[in-house]
Amino acid sequence: MKPATSRALSATIRAVELGLRKLGRPHMIVGGIAIIARGVPRLTRDVDATVWAPGLDLRDLVNALGQHRIAGRVPDFIQLAKENQVVFLEHTPTKTPLEILLAWLPFELVAMQRAETLKLGSVNAPVALAEDLVIYKVAAWQDRDRDDVERLLVLHAAHMDLSRIRELVRQFAEALDAPERIVEFEQVLGRALGTTR
């Protein structure tokens, strides 16, 4: 599938930010848009955001976003969100896919509190810091995530709290029963810092 145009992405970011702002809960932009905003050139075809989920009624979320022409893009998307903690949506005017991740972990709330407001197209929106994006990406850890982590580290490692990142990587690795992730992250970090090949 082709990447969305910058105009479509900008319109989608504006719609989701206005909807989430009206909802009045901690939230931020993550995913490819946030990676790009942190200086890593790459393509993306969708918009990802996250919202603090404790006490959230999904109908309120859907109504707030619906006022900005965002609707479900799969059948039974509310039930699916309850099961998978991801709301699969679409900005209907541009057909741009949108995913809202429901955040429950203390790390995620801290990340939202640390988020930096940046100008994205025609709207100011909170965007995850590069340091927190690294942690999100290590939790997902697909091929694209590894590449994003390395490129973020090359650009921003000098200003990151690497001990914090390592501790959170360890916690995620334990929770996911994936101890190899710690070693793999250290290899990516070593390449980014130029200490390993």
TAZI-V183910 format. One line per field, one symbol per residue. phi: phi as a letter, one per 40 degrees, with the letter a starting at -180 (. if undefined). psi: psi as a letter, one per 30 degrees, with the letter a starting at -180 (. if undefined). burial: # if it has 9 or more other C-alpha atoms within 8 Angstrom, else .. A space follows every 10 residues. Layout:
phi->???
psi->???
burial->???
//
This chain:
phi->.ccccccccc ccdccccccc cccgbdaacb gdccccccgc cacababbbb bccdgccdcc cccccccbgb bcbbcfcccc cccbgbbcba cccbgccabb cccbcddccc ccccdbcbcb gbbcacbdcd dccdcdcccc gcdccccccc cccdcbdcbb ccccdcccdc ccccccfbcc cccccccccc cccgcbb
psi->kkklleeeee eeeeeeeeee eefglkllka aeeeeefggj klklglkklk kkfkgkjfee eeeeeffghk lkglkhfeee eeefgkjjlk jeefgkkkkj kjkfkeeeee eeffkkkljj cgkkkkkkle eeeeeeeeee hleeeeeeee eeeeefefgl jfeeeeeeee eeeeeghiff eeeeeeeeee eefgfl.
burial->...#...### ########## ..#..##### ########.# ...####### ##.......# ##.###.### ###...#..# #...###### ##...##### ####...##. ##..#....# ..#.###### #####.###. #...##.### ####.##... ....##.### .###....#. ##..#.#### ###....
//
